[in-house]
Amino acid sequence: METRIFKDKKIKIRKPMKGDLRNVKKFQDFINSLIGEEAKILFNKKFSLKEEKKWLEEQLQKIKSHKGVSLVAECDNKVIGTTGIDLRRGREMHVGEFGITIRNGYRGIGLGKYLMKEIIKLAKKELKPKPKIIRLGVYSINKPAISLYKKFGFKKSSQNPTANSIQRKINWRNNNAFVFMSFDIL
């Protein structure tokens, strides 16, 4: 666990732990706040407490079996960010799937950059087998995220233009597609 200051905000960064299962509501409030603001993330339906508990249990199991790593960022006892890398299975065991989400009001202060650096470092150290490729998906209108990913060496590997149907459903105004990016960490 570590506490860092980002633009005068004191933020605690830590790994998820079993004790979080007693306080799943914090995680539920976090993800549902992103869905409520229509953040540019994959999910568009709010999570029940039961669903969020199941997700957290699965994350803890992946960590225990060295198939996933995660970090949680908290400020004022509120979850404000999460990031993780999960190993794929079978013939893609060398590929880690990356994800990061940050609560509104905490973006653009360097937290995302810091979390990315730390989770990649953690993946190299704790995942078994060690990932050779990190892969992610991002909506093309999420320019700040794409810019950050490029700074870490991610390159666009493909694009799914059918995401335009999703765009119309959630009122995103720009042309939108789902972009896949990856980078080699050999």
N, C-alpha and C positions, 0 to 999 in steps of 0.2 A: 504494500500500500504506500502511496506517495501523495503528497499534497503539493499542488503547483498553483501559481498565480497566472491567470490569463486575463489581461485588461482589467485589473483590480478585482477579479472574481476568484475566490479561493475554491479550487476544485480538487476533490479527492479522486484519485484514479486507483482502481484496484481490480483484482480478479473476482469473478462471481464466486460465492461460497454457499455452502449448504444452508447457512443461517438465513440466506435470502429467501428461502422457501417459506419462512415465517412472515415475510414482508413482500409478497408477490405484488401487492397492490401498487407499490412504488413503480414496479416495472410495467404493470398494466397501465397506470396513469401516463407513463412516458410514451409507450407505443401509441396509445389512444390519442395523446395530444398531437402526435405527428399525423395520424389519420384524420383527426379533426381539422387540422389546418390544411389538409390536402397537400402535405409535403410530397416531394417527388420521390416516393418510395413505392415498392411493389404492392404493399397492402393497401386496401381501400375499405375494409370492414373492421370495425372496432372489435377488440378481443375481449372475451369474457375472462373472469378471474381463473376459471378452470383451464381455459386454453393457454393463458399466460403461464400458469403453474406448470403445465405439461411442457411448454417450450423451455422453461427454466430447468426443469428436471432433465430434459434431453441435453441441454447445454452442459450441465454439470456432469452428466454421464460421458459426453464426448471429451470433456477435459480430463476426467479420471482415466479414460482409456487412451489418452494421447492422440485422439482423432479430431480434436478441436481446441482452440484457444480463444479466450474472450477477455475483454476488459470493460469495466463499468466506470463511468464518470459521474460524480455526484457533487451537487452544490446545495448547501442548506438542507441536507438530508433528502434531496430530491434527485432522482435519476435524470441526468441531462444529456447523457450520451452512452452509446454502446458500440463496440466493434468486435469483430471476430473473424477467424479463419477456420473453416472446417474442411478436413480432407474429404475428397471424393472417394468412391469405393471402386473395387475391382481394378480394371485396367487404367483407371484414372486416379489411382491412389497417390500419384505424384503431383496432383493438382489440388491446390487449396482454394476454396471459394471464399472471397473476401466480402465483408459487409460492414457498413458504418452508418450510424444514424445519430444526429445531434439535434437537440431540442431548439426550437425557435428562441432567439435571444442569446444563444451561446455559439452561434455560427459566426465565422469571420473573425475570430479572436485568436486563431492558431491552435485551437483544441483539436480539430480534425487532423491537422498535420502531425501534431504530437501523438495522437492516438494511432494514426497509421504507422508512424515510425516504430512505436512501441509494440504494436501487434505483429508486425512483420518480424521484428527481433524475437518476440516470444515464439512465433511459429517456427522459426529456424532452430530455436533452442529446445522446444518441448514436443513438437509434433513428431510422430513416428508412423511411417517414414517421413523424413524431412521433405517438404514440398519443393518441387523444382520449378513449378509455375504457379503464380497467383492469378486468379481470374475473378472478374466482377462484371456486374451488369448495372447500367445506369441509363436513365432517360436522357435523351439528347438535349432536352431543354435545361438540364441541370448543369449549366455552364460552370458554376463555382466548383462543383465536385469533379467534373471532367478536367478542369485546370489543375486541381490538386493531384489527381491521379497521374496526369502527364508529368508533373514535377517528380513523381516517384518512379518514372520510367514505364508506366503503363502505356500500351499502344492499342489502338482500336483493332480488333480482330474480326468483327462482323457487326451487322446491324439488322434489326428486325423491324421493317417498316409497318407491320401490322399493328404496332402499338398505337397507330393513329386512331383506331377504334376506341382505345382506352382514353386517349386524349379528349375525344368528344364527350365521353361519359363524365369526365371530371372537370370539364370547362378549361383545360389548358389551352391558351390561345394560339401558341406557336405550333408549327409543324413539329411533330414529335415522333421519335422512334426509340426503340430500346437498343442501346449500344453495348456490345460486349468488348471488354478490354482485358489485356493480360500482360504479364511481364515475367521474364525468367529470373529466378533468384539463385541460379547456380553459382 
